[in-house]
Amino acid sequence: PDLERNSFLGEIVLSVDTLARETRLYGQQPEEHTVRLLAHALLHLAGYDHGPEMYSLTDTAVESVSPEVRQRILGWQ
């Protein structure tokens, strides 16, 4: 993205229904999958396409957010 000409990268929209379905499908906690989806979306906005590098960066983002931080930020008990 050319941030010099345009500071708007795009929008991120998450579907609660899709999130719920995918957490069951992939066996993940809702907070973990939310972090995964947000990281994935941000990487797309930064210009990454699907592939090994994007998947690795997504995994790194998820692993770097500890359960306690996710709990505090997202408010899930």
DSSP file with accessible surface (Angstrom, degrees, kcal/mol):
  #  RESIDUE AA STRUCTURE BP1 BP2  ACC     N-H-->O    O-->H-N    N-H-->O    O-->H-N    TCO  KAPPA ALPHA  PHI   PSI    X-CA   Y-CA   Z-CA
    1    1 A P              0   0  100      0, 0.0     2,-1.1     0, 0.0     3,-0.1   0.000 360.0 360.0 360.0 140.9    0.0    0.0    0.0
    2    2 A D    >>  +     0   0   74      1,-0.2     4,-1.9     2,-0.1     3,-0.7  -0.762 360.0 176.9 -93.9  92.4    1.2    3.5   -0.8
    3    3 A L  T 34 S+     0   0  107     -2,-1.1    -1,-0.2     1,-0.2     6,-0.0   0.653  74.2  67.6 -73.8 -14.4    0.6    5.3    2.5
    4    4 A E  T 34 S+     0   0  185      1,-0.2    -1,-0.2    -3,-0.1     3,-0.2   0.866 113.3  29.1 -70.2 -35.8    2.1    8.5    1.1
    5    5 A R  T <4 S+     0   0  211     -3,-0.7     2,-0.3     1,-0.3    -2,-0.2   0.734 135.0  20.4 -95.4 -26.2   -0.9    8.9   -1.3
    6    6 A N     <  -     0   0   93     -4,-1.9    -1,-0.3     1,-0.1    -2,-0.1  -0.904  50.2-172.5-150.3 117.1   -3.6    7.2    0.7
    7    7 A S        +     0   0  108     -2,-0.3     2,-0.7    -3,-0.2    -4,-0.1   0.517  66.7  93.6 -88.4  -3.9   -3.7    6.5    4.4
    8    8 A F        +     0   0  121      1,-0.2     3,-0.1     3,-0.0    -1,-0.0  -0.805  47.2 176.7 -92.1 114.8   -6.8    4.4    4.2
    9    9 A L        -     0   0   80     -2,-0.7     2,-0.3     1,-0.3    -1,-0.2   0.752  49.4 -93.9 -87.7 -27.6   -5.9    0.8    3.9
   10   10 A G        -     0   0   29      2,-0.0    -1,-0.3     0, 0.0     2,-0.3  -0.933  43.4 -66.6 142.7-167.9   -9.4   -0.7    3.9
   11   11 A E        -     0   0  154     -2,-0.3     2,-0.5    -3,-0.1    -3,-0.0  -0.883  26.1-145.9-122.0 154.0  -11.9   -2.1    6.3
   12   12 A I        -     0   0   62     -2,-0.3     2,-0.4     2,-0.0    26,-0.0  -0.986  18.5-179.5-119.2 126.2  -12.1   -5.2    8.4
   13   13 A V        -     0   0  122     -2,-0.5     2,-0.5     2,-0.0    -2,-0.0  -0.996   6.8-165.5-127.1 127.0  -15.5   -6.9    9.0
   14   14 A L        -     0   0   70     -2,-0.4     2,-0.6     4,-0.0     3,-0.1  -0.957  13.5-141.1-113.6 133.6  -15.9  -10.0   11.1
   15   15 A S     >  -     0   0   56     -2,-0.5     4,-2.7     1,-0.2     5,-0.2  -0.809   1.7-154.9 -92.1 123.5  -19.1  -12.1   11.0
   16   16 A V  H  > S+     0   0  113     -2,-0.6     4,-2.6     2,-0.2     5,-0.2   0.891  96.9  52.9 -64.2 -38.0  -20.0  -13.4   14.4
   17   17 A D  H  > S+     0   0  131      2,-0.2     4,-2.4     1,-0.2    -1,-0.2   0.927 111.7  44.5 -63.5 -44.8  -21.9  -16.3   12.8
   18   18 A T  H  > S+     0   0   43      2,-0.2     4,-3.1     1,-0.2     5,-0.2   0.912 111.9  53.4 -65.8 -41.4  -18.8  -17.3   10.7
   19   19 A L  H  X S+     0   0   24     -4,-2.7     4,-2.4     1,-0.2    -2,-0.2   0.943 110.9  46.4 -57.8 -47.5  -16.6  -16.9   13.8
   20   20 A A  H  X S+     0   0   35     -4,-2.6     4,-1.6     2,-0.2    -2,-0.2   0.924 114.2  47.6 -62.7 -44.5  -18.8  -19.2   15.8
   21   21 A R  H  X S+     0   0  128     -4,-2.4     4,-2.5     1,-0.2    -2,-0.2   0.933 113.8  47.0 -63.0 -44.3  -19.0  -21.8   13.0
   22   22 A E  H  X S+     0   0   37     -4,-3.1     4,-3.0     1,-0.2     6,-0.3   0.844 106.0  57.6 -70.9 -31.7  -15.2  -21.7   12.4
   23   23 A T  H  X>S+     0   0   19     -4,-2.4     5,-1.4    -5,-0.2     4,-0.9   0.916 112.4  42.3 -64.4 -38.3  -14.4  -22.0   16.1
   24   24 A R  H  <5S+     0   0  179     -4,-1.6     3,-0.2    -5,-0.2    -2,-0.2   0.929 116.0  49.2 -69.4 -43.8  -16.4  -25.2   16.2
   25   25 A L  H  <5S+     0   0  117     -4,-2.5    -2,-0.2     1,-0.2    -3,-0.2   0.906 121.8  32.6 -62.2 -43.6  -15.0  -26.4   12.9
   26   26 A Y  H  <5S-     0   0  131     -4,-3.0    -1,-0.2    -5,-0.1    -2,-0.2   0.468 104.4-123.3 -96.3  -3.7  -11.3  -25.8   13.8
   27   27 A G  T  <5 +     0   0   67     -4,-0.9     2,-0.3    -3,-0.2    -3,-0.2   0.856  62.4 140.9  66.7  35.5  -11.6  -26.5   17.5
   28   28 A Q      < -     0   0   37     -5,-1.4    -1,-0.2    -6,-0.3    -2,-0.1  -0.760  58.2-105.8-108.8 156.5  -10.3  -23.1   18.6
   29   29 A Q     >  -     0   0  116     -2,-0.3     4,-2.5     1,-0.1     5,-0.3  -0.502  34.8-116.7 -71.7 147.7  -11.4  -20.9   21.4
   30   30 A P  H  > S+     0   0   48      0, 0.0     4,-2.5     0, 0.0     5,-0.2   0.896 114.7  50.7 -55.3 -40.7  -13.4  -17.8   20.2
   31   31 A E  H  > S+     0   0   37      2,-0.2     4,-2.3     1,-0.2     5,-0.2   0.911 110.3  49.2 -67.0 -38.2  -10.7  -15.4   21.4
   32   32 A E  H  > S+     0   0   54      1,-0.2     4,-2.4     2,-0.2    -1,-0.2   0.928 113.2  46.3 -65.4 -43.6   -7.9  -17.3   19.7
   33   33 A H  H  X S+     0   0    5     -4,-2.5     4,-2.9     2,-0.2    -2,-0.2   0.881 109.8  54.6 -69.3 -33.7   -9.8  -17.4   16.4
   34   34 A T  H  X S+     0   0   12     -4,-2.5     4,-2.6    -5,-0.3     5,-0.2   0.938 109.7  46.8 -62.1 -45.9  -10.7  -13.7   16.7
   35   35 A V  H  X S+     0   0   22     -4,-2.3     4,-2.7     1,-0.2     5,-0.2   0.925 112.5  51.1 -61.0 -42.6   -7.0  -12.8   17.0
   36   36 A R  H  X S+     0   0   54     -4,-2.4     4,-2.6     1,-0.2    -2,-0.2   0.934 111.5  46.5 -61.0 -46.7   -6.2  -15.1   14.1
   37   37 A L  H  X S+     0   0   41     -4,-2.9     4,-2.7     2,-0.2    -1,-0.2   0.908 113.3  48.7 -64.6 -40.9   -8.9  -13.5   11.9
   38   38 A L  H  X S+     0   0   65     -4,-2.6     4,-2.7     2,-0.2     5,-0.2   0.928 112.8  47.3 -65.8 -42.5   -7.8  -10.0   12.8
   39   39 A A  H  X S+     0   0   14     -4,-2.7     4,-2.3    -5,-0.2    -2,-0.2   0.936 113.1  49.5 -62.7 -44.1   -4.1  -10.8   12.1
   40   40 A H  H  X S+     0   0   49     -4,-2.6     4,-2.0    -5,-0.2    -2,-0.2   0.931 112.6  47.1 -59.8 -45.6   -5.0  -12.4    8.8
   41   41 A A  H  X S+     0   0   21     -4,-2.7     4,-2.4     1,-0.2    -1,-0.2   0.908 110.7  51.4 -65.7 -42.7   -7.1   -9.4    7.8
   42   42 A L  H  X S+     0   0  102     -4,-2.7     4,-1.7     1,-0.2    -1,-0.2   0.893 108.1  52.7 -62.6 -37.6   -4.4   -6.9    8.8
   43   43 A L  H  <>S+     0   0   26     -4,-2.3     5,-2.7     2,-0.2    -1,-0.2   0.899 107.9  51.0 -66.0 -37.8   -1.9   -8.8    6.7
   44   44 A H  H ><5S+     0   0   75     -4,-2.0     3,-1.8     1,-0.2    -2,-0.2   0.936 109.3  50.7 -62.0 -43.9   -4.2   -8.6    3.7
   45   45 A L  H 3<5S+     0   0   39     -4,-2.4    -1,-0.2     1,-0.3    -2,-0.2   0.822 106.2  56.2 -63.2 -29.1   -4.5   -4.8    4.3
   46   46 A A  T 3<5S-     0   0   48     -4,-1.7    -1,-0.3    -5,-0.2    -2,-0.2   0.455 128.9 -97.7 -82.5  -1.0   -0.7   -4.6    4.4
   47   47 A G  T < 5S+     0   0   52     -3,-1.8     2,-0.2     1,-0.3    -3,-0.2   0.482  74.8 141.9 103.4   3.5   -0.5   -6.3    1.0
   48   48 A Y      < -     0   0   77     -5,-2.7    -1,-0.3    -6,-0.2     2,-0.3  -0.550  33.7-154.8 -80.0 143.5    0.1   -9.9    1.8
   49   49 A D        -     0   0  132     -2,-0.2     5,-0.4     1,-0.1     4,-0.1  -0.720  39.6 -73.8-105.6 165.2   -1.5  -12.7   -0.2
   50   50 A H  S    S+     0   0  113     -2,-0.3    -1,-0.1     4,-0.1     3,-0.1  -0.288  83.1  99.2 -58.6 138.8   -2.2  -16.2    1.0
   51   51 A G  S  > S-     0   0   18      1,-0.1     4,-2.6    -3,-0.1     5,-0.3  -0.914  85.7 -61.1 161.3 177.8    0.9  -18.3    1.3
   52   52 A P  H  > S+     0   0  117      0, 0.0     4,-2.4     0, 0.0     5,-0.2   0.864 126.8  50.8 -55.6 -41.4    3.5  -19.7    3.6
   53   53 A E  H  > S+     0   0  123      2,-0.2     4,-2.5     1,-0.2     5,-0.2   0.939 112.5  45.6 -65.5 -44.2    4.8  -16.2    4.7
   54   54 A M  H  > S+     0   0    1     -5,-0.4     4,-2.5     1,-0.2    -1,-0.2   0.921 113.7  49.4 -64.2 -43.3    1.3  -14.9    5.5
   55   55 A Y  H  X S+     0   0  112     -4,-2.6     4,-2.5     1,-0.2    -1,-0.2   0.909 111.4  49.6 -63.9 -39.6    0.4  -18.1    7.4
   56   56 A S  H  X S+     0   0   69     -4,-2.4     4,-2.5    -5,-0.3    -2,-0.2   0.922 111.7  47.8 -64.6 -44.2    3.6  -17.9    9.4
   57   57 A L  H  X S+     0   0   60     -4,-2.5     4,-2.3     2,-0.2    -2,-0.2   0.890 111.1  51.6 -65.4 -37.1    3.1  -14.3   10.3
   58   58 A T  H  X S+     0   0    4     -4,-2.5     4,-2.4     2,-0.2    -2,-0.2   0.944 110.9  47.7 -63.5 -46.6   -0.5  -15.0   11.3
   59   59 A D  H  X S+     0   0   64     -4,-2.5     4,-2.8     1,-0.2     5,-0.2   0.909 110.7  51.9 -60.9 -41.7    0.6  -17.9   13.6
   60   60 A T  H  X S+     0   0   76     -4,-2.5     4,-1.8     1,-0.2    -1,-0.2   0.915 109.1  50.1 -61.8 -41.9    3.3  -15.7   15.1
   61   61 A A  H  X S+     0   0   30     -4,-2.3     4,-0.7     2,-0.2    -2,-0.2   0.932 112.4  46.7 -62.4 -44.7    0.7  -13.0   15.9
   62   62 A V  H >< S+     0   0    8     -4,-2.4     3,-0.9     1,-0.2    -2,-0.2   0.933 113.3  48.4 -64.0 -44.7   -1.6  -15.5   17.5
   63   63 A E  H 3< S+     0   0  153     -4,-2.8    -1,-0.2     1,-0.2    -2,-0.2   0.797 106.3  58.1 -66.8 -27.8    1.2  -17.1   19.6
   64   64 A S  H 3< S+     0   0   90     -4,-1.8     2,-0.9    -5,-0.2    -1,-0.2   0.658  90.6  77.8 -79.4 -14.2    2.4  -13.6   20.7
   65   65 A V  S << S-     0   0   38     -3,-0.9    -1,-0.1    -4,-0.7   -30,-0.1  -0.834  81.0-145.0 -97.9 104.5   -0.9  -12.7   22.3
   66   66 A S     >  -     0   0   41     -2,-0.9     4,-2.6     1,-0.1     3,-0.2  -0.235  21.5-111.3 -67.8 156.5   -1.1  -14.6   25.6
   67   67 A P  H  > S+     0   0   72      0, 0.0     4,-2.5     0, 0.0     5,-0.2   0.879 117.8  54.9 -55.9 -35.9   -4.4  -16.0   26.9
   68   68 A E  H  > S+     0   0  120      2,-0.2     4,-2.2     1,-0.2     5,-0.2   0.908 109.5  45.9 -66.5 -40.0   -4.4  -13.4   29.7
   69   69 A V  H  > S+     0   0   43     -3,-0.2     4,-3.0     2,-0.2     5,-0.3   0.930 112.6  50.2 -68.4 -43.6   -4.0  -10.5   27.3
   70   70 A R  H  X S+     0   0   29     -4,-2.6     4,-2.7     1,-0.2     6,-0.4   0.922 110.8  50.7 -59.0 -41.9   -6.7  -11.9   25.0
   71   71 A Q  H  X S+     0   0   87     -4,-2.5     4,-1.7    -5,-0.2     5,-0.4   0.932 113.6  44.1 -60.8 -46.5   -9.0  -12.3   28.0
   72   72 A R  H  < S+     0   0  183     -4,-2.2    -2,-0.2     2,-0.2    -1,-0.2   0.931 118.3  42.9 -66.4 -46.0   -8.4   -8.7   29.2
   73   73 A I  H  < S+     0   0  118     -4,-3.0    -2,-0.2     1,-0.2    -1,-0.2   0.929 123.9  34.3 -68.5 -45.0   -8.8   -7.1   25.7
   74   74 A L  H  < S-     0   0   59     -4,-2.7    -1,-0.2    -5,-0.3    -2,-0.2   0.615  99.4-131.0 -90.7 -13.6  -11.8   -9.1   24.6
   75   75 A G     <  +     0   0   49     -4,-1.7     2,-0.4    -5,-0.3    -3,-0.2   0.674  54.0 145.8  76.4  15.3  -13.4   -9.4   27.9
   76   76 A W              0   0   97     -5,-0.4    -1,-0.2    -6,-0.4    -2,-0.1  -0.711 360.0 360.0 -88.4 140.7  -14.1  -13.1   27.8
   77   77 A Q              0   0  204     -2,-0.4    -1,-0.0    -5,-0.0    -5,-0.0  -0.644 360.0 360.0 -93.1 360.0  -13.9  -15.1   30.9
